[in-house]
Amino acid sequence: MKIEKYQRLIQTVNTSLEYTTKGENMDHKVMFKGFESAEEWKQSLAEQIRTGIRQVKKIT
């Protein structure tokens, strides 16, 4: 189950990169496809932000 979830997330990231390269905006349905819900996406993003903040604090 986790492998399938990660595969969906990887596909979503790849699709996001394709849209970004073309200078296009992703439809939200496509953007959240690798996540079970928009809430899960928000939680994942929040964790990435917290990790980034911790890394910056280590540097400064």
SEFIZA-3560 file (N, C-alpha, C; in Angstrom, 3 decimals):
REM SEFIZA-3560
<numar><xx>0.818</xx><yy>-1.195</yy><zz>0.000</zz><atom>N</atom></numar>
<numar><xx>0.000</xx><yy>0.000</yy><zz>0.000</zz><atom>CA</atom></numar>
<numar><xx>0.867</xx><yy>1.267</yy><zz>0.000</zz><atom>C</atom></numar>
<numar><xx>1.907</xx><yy>1.298</yy><zz>0.849</zz><atom>N</atom></numar>
<numar><xx>2.765</xx><yy>2.487</yy><zz>0.890</zz><atom>CA</atom></numar>
<numar><xx>3.499</xx><yy>2.678</yy><zz>-0.423</zz><atom>C</atom></numar>
<numar><xx>3.935</xx><yy>1.582</yy><zz>-1.031</zz><atom>N</atom></numar>
<numar><xx>4.654</xx><yy>1.690</yy><zz>-2.305</zz><atom>CA</atom></numar>
<numar><xx>3.753</xx><yy>2.314</yy><zz>-3.355</zz><atom>C</atom></numar>
<numar><xx>2.509</xx><yy>1.883</yy><zz>-3.408</zz><atom>N</atom></numar>
<numar><xx>1.567</xx><yy>2.438</yy><zz>-4.387</zz><atom>CA</atom></numar>
<numar><xx>1.333</xx><yy>3.922</yy><zz>-4.127</zz><atom>C</atom></numar>
<numar><xx>1.235</xx><yy>4.287</yy><zz>-2.855</zz><atom>N</atom></numar>
<numar><xx>1.032</xx><yy>5.693</yy><zz>-2.506</zz><atom>CA</atom></numar>
<numar><xx>2.230</xx><yy>6.526</yy><zz>-2.960</zz><atom>C</atom></numar>
<numar><xx>3.437</xx><yy>6.035</yy><zz>-2.693</zz><atom>N</atom></numar>
<numar><xx>4.638</xx><yy>6.756</yy><zz>-3.111</zz><atom>CA</atom></numar>
<numar><xx>4.738</xx><yy>6.834</yy><zz>-4.632</zz><atom>C</atom></numar>
<numar><xx>4.320</xx><yy>5.790</yy><zz>-5.322</zz><atom>N</atom></numar>
<numar><xx>4.336</xx><yy>5.825</yy><zz>-6.785</zz><atom>CA</atom></numar>
<numar><xx>3.388</xx><yy>6.901</yy><zz>-7.301</zz><atom>C</atom></numar>
<numar><xx>2.211</xx><yy>7.031</yy><zz>-6.669</zz><atom>N</atom></numar>
<numar><xx>1.263</xx><yy>8.079</yy><zz>-7.071</zz><atom>CA</atom></numar>
<numar><xx>1.853</xx><yy>9.458</yy><zz>-6.799</zz><atom>C</atom></numar>
<numar><xx>2.520</xx><yy>9.604</yy><zz>-5.655</zz><atom>N</atom></numar>
<numar><xx>3.139</xx><yy>10.888</yy><zz>-5.329</zz><atom>CA</atom></numar>
<numar><xx>4.241</xx><yy>11.244</yy><zz>-6.319</zz><atom>C</atom></numar>
<numar><xx>5.052</xx><yy>10.264</yy><zz>-6.670</zz><atom>N</atom></numar>
<numar><xx>6.120</xx><yy>10.494</yy><zz>-7.651</zz><atom>CA</atom></numar>
<numar><xx>5.531</xx><yy>10.911</yy><zz>-8.987</zz><atom>C</atom></numar>
<numar><xx>4.465</xx><yy>10.249</yy><zz>-9.399</zz><atom>N</atom></numar>
<numar><xx>3.819</xx><yy>10.608</yy><zz>-10.662</zz><atom>CA</atom></numar>
<numar><xx>3.281</xx><yy>12.036</yy><zz>-10.595</zz><atom>C</atom></numar>
<numar><xx>2.698</xx><yy>12.398</yy><zz>-9.458</zz><atom>N</atom></numar>
<numar><xx>2.174</xx><yy>13.752</yy><zz>-9.290</zz><atom>CA</atom></numar>
<numar><xx>3.296</xx><yy>14.781</yy><zz>-9.366</zz><atom>C</atom></numar>
<numar><xx>4.426</xx><yy>14.496</yy><zz>-8.743</zz><atom>N</atom></numar>
<numar><xx>5.581</xx><yy>15.403</yy><zz>-8.803</zz><atom>CA</atom></numar>
<numar><xx>6.078</xx><yy>15.522</yy><zz>-10.241</zz><atom>C</atom></numar>
<numar><xx>6.186</xx><yy>14.409</yy><zz>-10.938</zz><atom>N</atom></numar>
<numar><xx>6.628</xx><yy>14.444</yy><zz>-12.338</zz><atom>CA</atom></numar>
<numar><xx>5.679</xx><yy>15.272</yy><zz>-13.194</zz><atom>C</atom></numar>
<numar><xx>4.389</xx><yy>15.093</yy><zz>-12.982</zz><atom>N</atom></numar>
<numar><xx>3.402</xx><yy>15.871</yy><zz>-13.732</zz><atom>CA</atom></numar>
<numar><xx>3.541</xx><yy>17.354</yy><zz>-13.402</zz><atom>C</atom></numar>
<numar><xx>3.760</xx><yy>17.660</yy><zz>-12.129</zz><atom>N</atom></numar>
<numar><xx>3.949</xx><yy>19.046</yy><zz>-11.704</zz><atom>CA</atom></numar>
<numar><xx>5.156</xx><yy>19.668</yy><zz>-12.396</zz><atom>C</atom></numar>
<numar><xx>6.239</xx><yy>18.909</yy><zz>-12.490</zz><atom>N</atom></numar>
<numar><xx>7.436</xx><yy>19.400</yy><zz>-13.174</zz><atom>CA</atom></numar>
<numar><xx>7.161</xx><yy>19.664</yy><zz>-14.653</zz><atom>C</atom></numar>
<numar><xx>6.381</xx><yy>18.804</yy><zz>-15.275</zz><atom>N</atom></numar>
<numar><xx>6.029</xx><yy>19.006</yy><zz>-16.686</zz><atom>CA</atom></numar>
<numar><xx>5.243</xx><yy>20.303</yy><zz>-16.858</zz><atom>C</atom></numar>
<numar><xx>4.262</xx><yy>20.531</yy><zz>-15.986</zz><atom>N</atom></numar>
<numar><xx>3.473</xx><yy>21.761</yy><zz>-16.064</zz><atom>CA</atom></numar>
<numar><xx>4.362</xx><yy>22.987</yy><zz>-15.843</zz><atom>C</atom></numar>
<numar><xx>5.248</xx><yy>22.902</yy><zz>-14.855</zz><atom>N</atom></numar>
<numar><xx>6.137</xx><yy>24.019</yy><zz>-14.543</zz><atom>CA</atom></numar>
<numar><xx>7.060</xx><yy>24.321</yy><zz>-15.715</zz><atom>C</atom></numar>
<numar><xx>7.608</xx><yy>23.285</yy><zz>-16.329</zz><atom>N</atom></numar>
<numar><xx>8.497</xx><yy>23.459</yy><zz>-17.474</zz><atom>CA</atom></numar>
<numar><xx>7.782</xx><yy>24.168</yy><zz>-18.619</zz><atom>C</atom></numar>
<numar><xx>6.509</xx><yy>23.842</yy><zz>-18.804</zz><atom>N</atom></numar>
<numar><xx>5.720</xx><yy>24.459</yy><zz>-19.873</zz><atom>CA</atom></numar>
<numar><xx>5.196</xx><yy>25.840</yy><zz>-19.479</zz><atom>C</atom></numar>
<numar><xx>5.349</xx><yy>26.199</yy><zz>-18.191</zz><atom>N</atom></numar>
<numar><xx>4.827</xx><yy>27.474</yy><zz>-17.720</zz><atom>CA</atom></numar>
<numar><xx>3.325</xx><yy>27.467</yy><zz>-17.538</zz><atom>C</atom></numar>
<numar><xx>2.759</xx><yy>26.287</yy><zz>-17.335</zz><atom>N</atom></numar>
<numar><xx>1.310</xx><yy>26.140</yy><zz>-17.176</zz><atom>CA</atom></numar>
<numar><xx>0.963</xx><yy>25.880</yy><zz>-15.714</zz><atom>C</atom></numar>
<numar><xx>-0.280</xx><yy>26.195</yy><zz>-15.354</zz><atom>N</atom></numar>
<numar><xx>-0.770</xx><yy>25.909</yy><zz>-14.009</zz><atom>CA</atom></numar>
<numar><xx>-1.462</xx><yy>24.550</yy><zz>-13.993</zz><atom>C</atom></numar>
<numar><xx>-1.211</xx><yy>23.802</yy><zz>-12.927</zz><atom>N</atom></numar>
<numar><xx>-1.855</xx><yy>22.498</yy><zz>-12.771</zz><atom>CA</atom></numar>
<numar><xx>-3.266</xx><yy>22.675</yy><zz>-12.244</zz><atom>C</atom></numar>
<numar><xx>-4.169</xx><yy>21.868</yy><zz>-12.756</zz><atom>N</atom></numar>
<numar><xx>-5.513</xx><yy>21.788</yy><zz>-12.205</zz><atom>CA</atom></numar>
<numar><xx>-5.405</xx><yy>21.190</yy><zz>-10.798</zz><atom>C</atom></numar>
<numar><xx>-6.181</xx><yy>21.687</yy><zz>-9.868</zz><atom>N</atom></numar>
<numar><xx>-6.088</xx><yy>21.208</yy><zz>-8.482</zz><atom>CA</atom></numar>
<numar><xx>-6.391</xx><yy>19.719</yy><zz>-8.358</zz><atom>C</atom></numar>
<numar><xx>-7.277</xx><yy>19.206</yy><zz>-9.192</zz><atom>N</atom></numar>
<numar><xx>-7.574</xx><yy>17.766</yy><zz>-9.142</zz><atom>CA</atom></numar>
<numar><xx>-6.333</xx><yy>16.955</yy><zz>-9.492</zz><atom>C</atom></numar>
<numar><xx>-5.572</xx><yy>17.436</yy><zz>-10.446</zz><atom>N</atom></numar>
<numar><xx>-4.334</xx><yy>16.757</yy><zz>-10.841</zz><atom>CA</atom></numar>
<numar><xx>-3.287</xx><yy>16.937</yy><zz>-9.747</zz><atom>C</atom></numar>
<numar><xx>-3.220</xx><yy>18.137</yy><zz>-9.185</zz><atom>N</atom></numar>
<numar><xx>-2.225</xx><yy>18.442</yy><zz>-8.164</zz><atom>CA</atom></numar>
<numar><xx>-2.371</xx><yy>17.546</yy><zz>-6.932</zz><atom>C</atom></numar>
<numar><xx>-3.599</xx><yy>17.269</yy><zz>-6.533</zz><atom>N</atom></numar>
<numar><xx>-3.843</xx><yy>16.482</yy><zz>-5.332</zz><atom>CA</atom></numar>
<numar><xx>-3.994</xx><yy>14.997</yy><zz>-5.615</zz><atom>C</atom></numar>
<numar><xx>-3.812</xx><yy>14.583</yy><zz>-6.853</zz><atom>N</atom></numar>
<numar><xx>-4.062</xx><yy>13.198</yy><zz>-7.233</zz><atom>CA</atom></numar>
<numar><xx>-3.249</xx><yy>12.195</yy><zz>-6.417</zz><atom>C</atom></numar>
<numar><xx>-2.009</xx><yy>12.504</yy><zz>-6.108</zz><atom>N</atom></numar>
<numar><xx>-1.167</xx><yy>11.583</yy><zz>-5.351</zz><atom>CA</atom></numar>
<numar><xx>-1.500</xx><yy>11.518</yy><zz>-3.870</zz><atom>C</atom></numar>
<numar><xx>-2.367</xx><yy>12.412</yy><zz>-3.432</zz><atom>N</atom></numar>
<numar><xx>-2.762</xx><yy>12.449</yy><zz>-2.029</zz><atom>CA</atom></numar>
<numar><xx>-4.200</xx><yy>11.968</yy><zz>-1.914</zz><atom>C</atom></numar>
<numar><xx>-4.537</xx><yy>11.444</yy><zz>-0.757</zz><atom>N</atom></numar>
<numar><xx>-5.905</xx><yy>10.991</yy><zz>-0.551</zz><atom>CA</atom></numar>
<numar><xx>-6.851</xx><yy>12.171</yy><zz>-0.428</zz><atom>C</atom></numar>
<numar><xx>-6.334</xx><yy>13.312</yy><zz>0.004</zz><atom>N</atom></numar>
<numar><xx>-7.177</xx><yy>14.495</yy><zz>0.157</zz><atom>CA</atom></numar>
<numar><xx>-6.308</xx><yy>15.745</yy><zz>0.123</zz><atom>C</atom></numar>
<numar><xx>-6.969</xx><yy>16.868</yy><zz>-0.045</zz><atom>N</atom></numar>
<numar><xx>-6.247</xx><yy>18.140</yy><zz>-0.001</zz><atom>CA</atom></numar>
<numar><xx>-5.652</xx><yy>18.347</yy><zz>1.387</zz><atom>C</atom></numar>
<numar><xx>-6.337</xx><yy>17.845</yy><zz>2.411</zz><atom>N</atom></numar>
<numar><xx>-5.833</xx><yy>17.981</yy><zz>3.781</zz><atom>CA</atom></numar>
<numar><xx>-4.507</xx><yy>17.242</yy><zz>3.946</zz><atom>C</atom></numar>
<numar><xx>-4.404</xx><yy>16.051</yy><zz>3.374</zz><atom>N</atom></numar>
<numar><xx>-3.149</xx><yy>15.299</yy><zz>3.434</zz><atom>CA</atom></numar>
<numar><xx>-2.040</xx><yy>16.078</yy><zz>2.734</zz><atom>C</atom></numar>
<numar><xx>-2.376</xx><yy>16.724</yy><zz>1.619</zz><atom>N</atom></numar>
<numar><xx>-1.405</xx><yy>17.536</yy><zz>0.893</zz><atom>CA</atom></numar>
<numar><xx>-0.930</xx><yy>18.694</yy><zz>1.772</zz><atom>C</atom></numar>
<numar><xx>-1.870</xx><yy>19.351</yy><zz>2.446</zz><atom>N</atom></numar>
<numar><xx>-1.514</xx><yy>20.471</yy><zz>3.318</zz><atom>CA</atom></numar>
<numar><xx>-0.610</xx><yy>20.010</yy><zz>4.457</zz><atom>C</atom></numar>
<numar><xx>-0.903</xx><yy>18.852</yy><zz>5.033</zz><atom>N</atom></numar>
<numar><xx>-0.077</xx><yy>18.322</yy><zz>6.118</zz><atom>CA</atom></numar>
<numar><xx>1.336</xx><yy>18.028</yy><zz>5.625</zz><atom>C</atom></numar>
<numar><xx>1.431</xx><yy>17.456</yy><zz>4.442</zz><atom>N</atom></numar>
<numar><xx>2.736</xx><yy>17.150</yy><zz>3.870</zz><atom>CA</atom></numar>
<numar><xx>3.525</xx><yy>18.433</yy><zz>3.615</zz><atom>C</atom></numar>
<numar><xx>2.866</xx><yy>19.429</yy><zz>3.072</zz><atom>N</atom></numar>
<numar><xx>3.514</xx><yy>20.713</yy><zz>2.807</zz><atom>CA</atom></numar>
<numar><xx>3.970</xx><yy>21.367</yy><zz>4.108</zz><atom>C</atom></numar>
<numar><xx>3.135</xx><yy>21.313</yy><zz>5.130</zz><atom>N</atom></numar>
<numar><xx>3.495</xx><yy>21.901</yy><zz>6.423</zz><atom>CA</atom></numar>
<numar><xx>4.739</xx><yy>21.228</yy><zz>6.993</zz><atom>C</atom></numar>
<numar><xx>4.832</xx><yy>19.914</yy><zz>6.866</zz><atom>N</atom></numar>
<numar><xx>6.003</xx><yy>19.196</yy><zz>7.363</zz><atom>CA</atom></numar>
<numar><xx>7.254</xx><yy>19.603</yy><zz>6.588</zz><atom>C</atom></numar>
<numar><xx>7.126</xx><yy>19.780</yy><zz>5.279</zz><atom>N</atom></numar>
<numar><xx>8.266</xx><yy>20.216</yy><zz>4.475</zz><atom>CA</atom></numar>
<numar><xx>8.732</xx><yy>21.602</yy><zz>4.917</zz><atom>C</atom></numar>
<numar><xx>7.795</xx><yy>22.474</yy><zz>5.216</zz><atom>N</atom></numar>
<numar><xx>8.137</xx><yy>23.827</yy><zz>5.664</zz><atom>CA</atom></numar>
<numar><xx>8.846</xx><yy>23.770</yy><zz>7.010</zz><atom>C</atom></numar>
<numar><xx>8.315</xx><yy>22.961</yy><zz>7.940</zz><atom>N</atom></numar>
<numar><xx>8.963</xx><yy>22.830</yy><zz>9.253</zz><atom>CA</atom></numar>
<numar><xx>10.386</xx><yy>22.293</yy><zz>9.105</zz><atom>C</atom></numar>
<numar><xx>10.566</xx><yy>21.316</yy><zz>8.230</zz><atom>N</atom></numar>
<numar><xx>11.897</xx><yy>20.755</yy><zz>7.995</zz><atom>CA</atom></numar>
<numar><xx>12.829</xx><yy>21.826</yy><zz>7.440</zz><atom>C</atom></numar>
<numar><xx>12.349</xx><yy>22.605</yy><zz>6.498</zz><atom>N</atom></numar>
<numar><xx>13.152</xx><yy>23.681</yy><zz>5.923</zz><atom>CA</atom></numar>
<numar><xx>13.553</xx><yy>24.711</yy><zz>6.962</zz><atom>C</atom></numar>
<numar><xx>12.631</xx><yy>25.058</yy><zz>7.835</zz><atom>N</atom></numar>
<numar><xx>12.925</xx><yy>26.032</yy><zz>8.891</zz><atom>CA</atom></numar>
<numar><xx>13.992</xx><yy>25.489</yy><zz>9.829</zz><atom>C</atom></numar>
<numar><xx>13.883</xx><yy>24.211</yy><zz>10.202</zz><atom>N</atom></numar>
<numar><xx>14.894</xx><yy>23.606</yy><zz>11.081</zz><atom>CA</atom></numar>
<numar><xx>16.269</xx><yy>23.631</yy><zz>10.414</zz><atom>C</atom></numar>
<numar><xx>16.317</xx><yy>23.362</yy><zz>9.117</zz><atom>N</atom></numar>
<numar><xx>17.593</xx><yy>23.358</yy><zz>8.406</zz><atom>CA</atom></numar>
<numar><xx>18.190</xx><yy>24.756</yy><zz>8.345</zz><atom>C</atom></numar>
<numar><xx>17.366</xx><yy>25.753</yy><zz>8.126</zz><atom>N</atom></numar>
<numar><xx>17.848</xx><yy>27.137</yy><zz>8.085</zz><atom>CA</atom></numar>
<numar><xx>18.385</xx><yy>27.544</yy><zz>9.450</zz><atom>C</atom></numar>
<numar><xx>17.695</xx><yy>27.141</yy><zz>10.510</zz><atom>N</atom></numar>
<numar><xx>18.154</xx><yy>27.481</yy><zz>11.862</zz><atom>CA</atom></numar>
<numar><xx>19.510</xx><yy>26.856</yy><zz>12.161</zz><atom>C</atom></numar>
<numar><xx>19.767</xx><yy>25.668</yy><zz>11.624</zz><atom>N</atom></numar>
<numar><xx>21.060</xx><yy>25.016</yy><zz>11.827</zz><atom>CA</atom></numar>
<numar><xx>22.179</xx><yy>25.802</yy><zz>11.151</zz><atom>C</atom></numar>
<numar><xx>21.871</xx><yy>26.372</yy><zz>10.006</zz><atom>N</atom></numar>
<numar><xx>22.870</xx><yy>27.100</yy><zz>9.220</zz><atom>CA</atom></numar>
<numar><xx>23.177</xx><yy>28.458</yy><zz>9.843</zz><atom>C</atom></numar>
<numar><xx>22.156</xx><yy>29.106</yy><zz>10.378</zz><atom>N</atom></numar>
<numar><xx>22.338</xx><yy>30.471</yy><zz>10.897</zz><atom>CA</atom></numar>
<numar><xx>22.685</xx><yy>30.497</yy><zz>12.356</zz><atom>C</atom></numar>
//
